[in-house]
Amino acid sequence: MSDTVYILDEDLLASNNKRFLNYILDHILVLVGFVLGIVVALFQSTAVSVWIDSLGNWGWNIIMLIISIAYYTLCESLSGRTLGKLITGTIVVNENGKKPDFRTVFKRCLCRLIPFNAISFLFNPGLGWHDSISDTYVVNKKSLEESLKMFHDFQLIGVQEEN
């Protein structure tokens, strides 16, 4: 077997439309989870309702940031996919088509906090700043699997079978 390493082809990148749909679906899911958490907490304790009343706008923003970072980091580090990516058939990978490690995923999530990150797709279609800074890519999962299979099959050409 040769020492050739698989390098991701740009044709596998998910379209901006799929990326936008991922964004919308994930934000809806985070918001629904947040609201459900508050409702459950309110029915559990009056101390929680007093705490919620005292938060103010900055407190709510900080809580939403923490929930969002936790959601993306947990989902993408475990499976390379958020629920939005699962629905659209996309996955986060590194340049070798593999699931990124936890540190890379966490860096990717923190980069989402960069102001105007969402419009960065206008300058480089298919890659947002949180992708390019963390050296990650969102690709179509089925296309990636086919490309990886073809790459590995090609690597087997000329290799003798062992009996």
C-alpha positions as CSV (number, residue, x, y, z in Angstrom):
1,M,0.0,0.0,0.0
2,S,1.4,3.4,-0.9
3,D,1.9,6.3,1.5
4,T,-0.5,8.5,-0.4
5,V,-2.9,10.6,1.7
6,Y,-6.4,11.5,0.8
7,I,-7.0,15.2,0.2
8,L,-10.5,16.5,0.1
9,D,-11.8,17.7,-3.3
10,E,-13.6,21.1,-3.4
11,D,-16.4,19.5,-5.4
12,L,-17.5,17.7,-2.2
13,L,-18.2,21.0,-0.3
14,A,-21.8,21.5,0.7
15,S,-23.6,24.3,-1.2
16,N,-24.2,27.6,0.5
17,N,-28.0,26.8,0.4
18,K,-27.4,23.6,2.5
19,R,-25.1,25.5,4.8
20,F,-27.8,28.2,5.3
21,L,-30.4,25.5,6.0
22,N,-28.0,23.9,8.6
23,Y,-27.7,27.3,10.2
24,I,-31.4,27.8,10.4
25,L,-32.2,24.3,11.6
26,D,-29.5,24.3,14.3
27,H,-30.5,27.7,15.6
28,I,-34.2,26.6,15.8
29,L,-33.1,23.5,17.7
30,V,-30.9,25.4,20.1
31,L,-33.7,27.9,20.8
32,V,-36.3,25.1,21.3
33,G,-34.0,23.3,23.7
34,F,-33.4,26.5,25.6
35,V,-37.1,27.3,25.9
36,L,-37.9,23.8,27.0
37,G,-35.1,24.0,29.6
38,I,-36.6,27.2,31.0
39,V,-40.1,25.8,31.1
40,V,-38.9,22.7,33.0
41,A,-36.9,24.8,35.4
42,L,-39.8,27.1,36.1
43,F,-42.0,24.2,37.1
44,Q,-39.3,22.8,39.4
45,S,-38.4,25.8,41.5
46,T,-39.4,29.3,42.4
47,A,-35.7,30.1,43.0
48,V,-35.0,29.5,39.3
49,S,-37.8,31.9,38.3
50,V,-36.3,34.6,40.6
51,W,-32.9,33.9,39.0
52,I,-34.3,34.1,35.5
53,D,-36.0,37.4,36.3
54,S,-32.7,38.9,37.5
55,L,-30.6,37.9,34.4
56,G,-31.2,40.9,32.2
57,N,-30.3,41.0,28.5
58,W,-26.6,40.3,29.0
59,G,-27.3,37.3,31.1
60,W,-29.6,35.8,28.5
61,N,-27.0,36.5,25.7
62,I,-24.3,34.8,27.7
63,I,-26.5,31.7,28.4
64,M,-27.4,31.4,24.8
65,L,-23.7,31.6,23.8
66,I,-22.8,28.9,26.3
67,I,-25.7,26.6,25.1
68,S,-24.8,27.2,21.4
69,I,-21.1,26.5,21.9
70,A,-21.9,23.4,24.0
71,Y,-24.4,22.2,21.3
72,Y,-22.0,22.6,18.4
73,T,-18.9,21.3,20.2
74,L,-20.7,18.2,21.6
75,C,-22.4,17.3,18.3
76,E,-19.5,18.0,16.0
77,S,-16.8,16.4,18.2
78,L,-18.8,13.2,18.7
79,S,-20.2,12.6,15.2
80,G,-19.0,15.4,13.0
81,R,-22.7,16.4,12.6
82,T,-25.3,18.6,14.3
83,L,-28.9,17.8,13.9
84,G,-29.1,20.3,11.0
85,K,-26.2,18.5,9.2
86,L,-27.9,15.2,9.9
87,I,-31.1,16.4,8.2
88,T,-29.2,17.9,5.2
89,G,-26.8,15.0,4.7
90,T,-23.7,16.9,5.5
91,I,-20.7,16.4,7.8
92,V,-17.7,18.3,9.2
93,V,-14.3,16.9,8.2
94,N,-10.7,17.9,8.0
95,E,-8.8,18.1,4.7
96,N,-8.2,14.3,4.8
97,G,-11.9,13.6,5.0
98,K,-11.7,12.5,8.6
99,K,-13.7,13.7,11.7
100,P,-11.7,16.6,13.3
101,D,-10.5,16.2,16.8
102,F,-12.1,17.9,19.8
103,R,-9.6,20.8,19.9
104,T,-10.3,21.7,16.2
105,V,-14.1,21.4,16.7
106,F,-13.9,23.7,19.8
107,K,-11.8,26.2,17.8
108,R,-14.4,26.0,15.0
109,C,-17.2,26.7,17.5
110,L,-15.4,29.7,19.0
111,C,-14.8,31.1,15.5
112,R,-18.5,31.2,15.0
113,L,-18.5,34.1,17.6
114,I,-16.5,36.3,15.2
115,P,-18.7,39.3,14.2
116,F,-20.0,38.9,10.7
117,N,-19.0,35.3,10.4
118,A,-22.3,34.5,8.9
119,I,-21.7,36.8,5.9
120,S,-18.2,35.4,5.3
121,F,-19.7,32.9,2.9
122,L,-20.3,35.8,0.5
123,F,-16.5,36.2,0.1
124,N,-15.6,32.5,-0.2
125,P,-18.5,30.3,-1.3
126,G,-18.6,27.0,0.6
127,L,-16.2,28.2,3.3
128,G,-17.0,30.5,6.2
129,W,-14.4,32.0,8.5
130,H,-15.1,29.3,11.1
131,D,-14.2,26.7,8.5
132,S,-11.1,28.4,7.1
133,I,-9.6,29.4,10.4
134,S,-10.1,25.9,11.9
135,D,-9.1,24.1,8.6
136,T,-12.5,22.2,8.5
137,Y,-14.9,21.6,5.7
138,V,-18.6,20.9,5.5
139,V,-19.2,18.3,2.8
140,N,-21.9,16.1,1.5
141,K,-21.6,12.9,3.4
142,K,-22.5,10.4,0.7
143,S,-20.3,12.1,-1.9
144,L,-17.4,12.0,0.6
145,E,-17.9,8.3,1.3
146,E,-17.9,7.5,-2.4
147,S,-14.8,9.6,-3.0
148,L,-13.0,7.9,-0.1
149,K,-14.0,4.4,-1.3
150,M,-12.7,5.3,-4.8
151,F,-9.5,6.6,-3.4
152,H,-8.9,3.5,-1.3
153,D,-9.9,1.2,-4.1
154,F,-7.4,3.0,-6.4
155,Q,-4.7,2.5,-3.8
156,L,-5.2,-1.3,-4.0
157,I,-4.4,-1.5,-7.7
158,G,-1.3,-3.5,-8.1
159,V,-1.2,-4.8,-4.5
160,Q,-0.9,-8.6,-4.3
161,E,-3.5,-10.4,-2.3
162,E,-2.2,-12.5,0.7
163,N,-3.5,-16.1,0.9
